[in-house]
Amino acid sequence: MGPIVNFDGILSQEERKKILSRLESAFACLGATIPEEIDLNGEKFNLLSEIQTLIFKKELTATENERIKKLISALQDRERFLKSVIQNDDISEEEALELSDIICGVLRAVRELRELIKQVPKPEVLDAKEELMNSVEDKKRWLKFTKKIH
């Protein structure tokens, strides 16, 4: 298989199709680097440090889980926008390849964030755990009370 582009400076329709189909591959983000900073909704966002902070947390809260979901949505919007630039705009091959690398990094970030969501306990599980702990505490109090009486 030959190179994706011929590096003559002009992005042809065929090259656009090759780049976009590569992005649709299951292996597109394999080895991709998550961008340190990305533009989300017109603001610079420190993506890599945010993901690292979340990954190294022992446990994520429901609020953080919601923030992750919103971040995933914003990243998916950014991915669609960048793909549309490659598909429709008059850009050079180099620009298209740079955007392709950014998209791969965004896809990798989305994958990492989805893995984090899987690790957050579901509310039902948290409720069951809390109920069990309360039950244990109640039993301890009753035991203590009965020991005082005897």
C-alpha positions, 0 to 999 in steps of 0.5 A: 500500500502506497502513501496516503498523499503524494506530497505535491502540495494539493489535496486531491479528492482521492487523498481526502477519501484516503485520509477520511477512510483511515480515520474510520479504521478501528486502528486509527488511534493506535499509538496516537498521542492525546493532544496536550491542548485543544480548542473546544468551543473557542477556548483552549482546553488542557486535554492531556492534563485533565485526562491524566488527573482523572486517570490517577484519581482513586475514585470518580464522583458522579459530578466528575462522571457527568463532566467526563460525559460532557467532555466526550460530547465536546470532543466528538463535536470537535472530531466531526468539525475537523473531519468536515474541514478535511472533507470540504475545505481547500487545505494542503496535504500537510494541513490535512495530515496534521488535522488527521493526527489531531483527530486520532489524538481526540479519538484516543482521548474519547476512548480513554474517557469512556474507559473511565466512565466504565469504572464509575460505580452505578448509583444503584451499586452505591445505594446498595453499598450505603444501605449495607454499611448503614445496616452494619452500623445499626447492628454494631449500635444494637450490639453495643446497646445490649452489652451495656444492658447486660 
